[in-house]
Structure formats: C-alpha cells, structure tokens
Amino acid sequence: MVEVLFALGLVVAVFVGFNIGGSSTGVAFGPAVGSNTLTKLSAAALMTVFALAGGLLVGPAVVKSLGSDLVATQFSPLVSIVVLFFIGTALFLSNVAGVPASTSMTAVGAIAGLGLAEQTLNEGLMLEIVSWWLVSPIIAFWVSGVIGRYFYPTLVEWFAVSQSEGALVTVDRSGTIPRVELGDNTTPREFVGTAVVIGIGCYMGFSAGASNVANAVAPLVGNGSLDLYPAILLGGGAIGLGAFTIARRTMDTVGNDLTDLPLVAAIVVAAVASTIVTFLSALGIPASFVIIATMSIVGLGWGRATRTTTLSETVKGEVPAASVGSLTADPAPTVGDRTGNPPPEDHEPIGKESREDIPTASDLFEPGTTARVIFLQNVVPSIATVAAYLVFRYLPIA
C-alpha cells in the first residue's frame, strides 16, 4: 500500500510540474518565439535547463518553507497526494479556462488549509508570505514607473532588434580552432538585441524554476518520500516535459498576443518581475509572477504617461490620466548603421511631451480582463485553502 501511494504521489507531482512547464514556458519564451528569434524546440530546451537551474540553486529555500516550515503537520503519503491534487487540479482547470492561476499561491493555500484543520499552521511565516504578496506588486509598480518616466524613451531609442537576412552567426572552421563570427548581414546591435531577448527568457525560466519547482515536490520532500535534490530533479524534469509538449500552444498564444506590447516594454516587465520573484524565492517566499508582472505593466505605462508633467505640476495635482496604452505611443526605433551605432536621441524631455502624443486608450490590455485575472489569482488560492481545510478537517486523512 505504501508503494502504491508513493507511486501515485510521484504521478501527481509530475502532473503538477507538467502543467507548470506548460504555462511558464509560454510566458518566458513567447516573445522570443513570436519574433522568430528562437524555435519552439530551442525555447523548450532552454526552459528545461534554466528552470532546473533555478530549482537547484534557489528553489531549496521555497521547498523548505512549503515542505516543513509552513505547517508542523507531518506530510503522510496520502496527505501529500491530496495537497498535490488540489494544486494540480487548480492548474489544470485554469489552463482549460484560459485564466492563469498562481501555482505558488494555490500551493500555499492548500498547505495552509491543512495547517488550519490540524491547528499546526505557522502563523508567523504565513503572515510574512501574505505580507510579501501585498508588497511585491507595489514594488513592481513603482520600479517600473520610475523606468517608464525617466528611462523608457531612451531604451526605446537604443534598443532595436532588426532581423537581417541570413544566419545570425556563422562558424569559421578554416583555422585550427573554429571561430564564431557575426553573420554577413548581422549588425552588432542586432546580435546584442537578440541575445538580450533570449537572455531575458532564460532569466524568466530560472525565476519560474526557483519559485515553482517547490509547488510540485514540496509535500513529497516534507513526508520524506524523496530527498531534496532528487525531488527538484523530478520537478524540473516534469516542467521540461510540459515545455516540450503543451507549452507549444502557449508559446504561440503569448507570442501572438504580445503584438500590442512593445518588445522593450516586454523586456522591462520580464526583468523587473523575474528579479522580484527570484529575490523572494531566495527568502523562501512563494510568489505570483503573473500578479507582479501585471502591476509592472501598469506601473510602466503610468510612468510613461507622467512624462507629460514635471514634478512641480504633479505636486499641484496636474497629473494626466494614467494608461498603459501610452507604452504603444513610441514609434518603432530606427536601426543603427552597419557599425552598430545607435540612432540619435530625439525624444522630448519630461514636461515637454504633448498629451496627444501619448494616447489614453488602454491599447495594451483590457482593464476589465486584467481586473478579472487579478481577482481570480486571489480567489483560486482562497478556494484551495477552504477546500483543503474542509477535507482535512472532516475526513480521516491527516
């Protein structure tokens, strides 16, 4: 019987990791695949490698928090299966419904429900986790807002990913040691820009692994069924399986849906959100990438819109209507010359831009849809908490 429960626990853990890989890969590498910078196969391979790296290097702190620190209850094989079932079901239903659910928040909710039912919840750690859930989106908003107000136009002018004909790089095998060189039509700016797009995707994959591998395997580590690093290898492998299979569709969706989000904005949002999530993972705090990224988008658009006013005007209350649609106002940057020199800076200083140059329409995302996503991001973990509490409180499982 124990062997059967152990095998079932492994299957459910793989199912959770599989769904994580399917959703996270699209978010991380959708822009690179959508711009034809990477193939889906290459994106899946990079996602697997960097998610596993994030799980191994940063993920143990999150595994410890979820597997042993959050509740004092011993995770029996059956308890682990039930907890993982709640996490996997929430992920599966959210993928089917097309509404992203936070695996980290759902995992915490299910485990917290167990702790409440058994009166073994670490209330101090739970308060710390919830506090970071409230603070991290605010940090993302203000960091992105500063970038949008003071640095975004310069980033738009300096960063341009042009796709020239022919290979990005070539390999010269004429000498004793093969040398990698730029393609015949590749400018240094094109190479650097392409590398940045791919690098940001890898960074997001690392961040996803750091935060989400624990969601798939923490209960199994908590009950002693698996040691820490074999469990992380299992979770990383399951994420890779999802990256190579169901993620192909999500990469298409994200890559196509990002046409309204300029590449520079996508990179800024990814960098800000991934940094915050990785930082919290190092502290052992599971975090929702979707909520943090959404608030980063809003903050970036708000910062861009406030360029029409100076600080003195802002103090007087003369603040324009904030709209993330303002991110789409910047014309596409022109590509530098063959030497890779950037185009000249020609944007207006703060307070000099016309409000007509920055549209107020929400072209970047639908506010109603965004509100629904954020609402469900908080409701789904709450449902998992209540359901887990009822199951563990009134059924003889724990």
Secondary structure as GFF3:
##gff-version 3
##sequence-region A 1 398
A	DSSP	alpha_helix	2	34	.	.	.	ID=ss1
A	DSSP	alpha_helix	40	57	.	.	.	ID=ss2
A	DSSP	alpha_helix	59	64	.	.	.	ID=ss3
A	DSSP	pi_helix	65	69	.	.	.	ID=ss4
A	DSSP	alpha_helix	77	97	.	.	.	ID=ss5
A	DSSP	alpha_helix	103	118	.	.	.	ID=ss6
A	DSSP	alpha_helix	123	146	.	.	.	ID=ss7
A	DSSP	pi_helix	147	151	.	.	.	ID=ss8
A	DSSP	alpha_helix	152	158	.	.	.	ID=ss9
A	DSSP	beta_strand	169	172	.	.	.	ID=ss10
A	DSSP	beta_strand	179	182	.	.	.	ID=ss11
A	DSSP	alpha_helix	188	222	.	.	.	ID=ss12
A	DSSP	alpha_helix	228	244	.	.	.	ID=ss13
A	DSSP	alpha_helix	247	257	.	.	.	ID=ss14
A	DSSP	three_ten_helix	258	260	.	.	.	ID=ss15
A	DSSP	alpha_helix	263	282	.	.	.	ID=ss16
A	DSSP	alpha_helix	289	305	.	.	.	ID=ss17
A	DSSP	three_ten_helix	306	308	.	.	.	ID=ss18
A	DSSP	alpha_helix	311	315	.	.	.	ID=ss19
A	DSSP	three_ten_helix	324	329	.	.	.	ID=ss20
A	DSSP	three_ten_helix	355	357	.	.	.	ID=ss21
A	DSSP	alpha_helix	367	394	.	.	.	ID=ss22
###
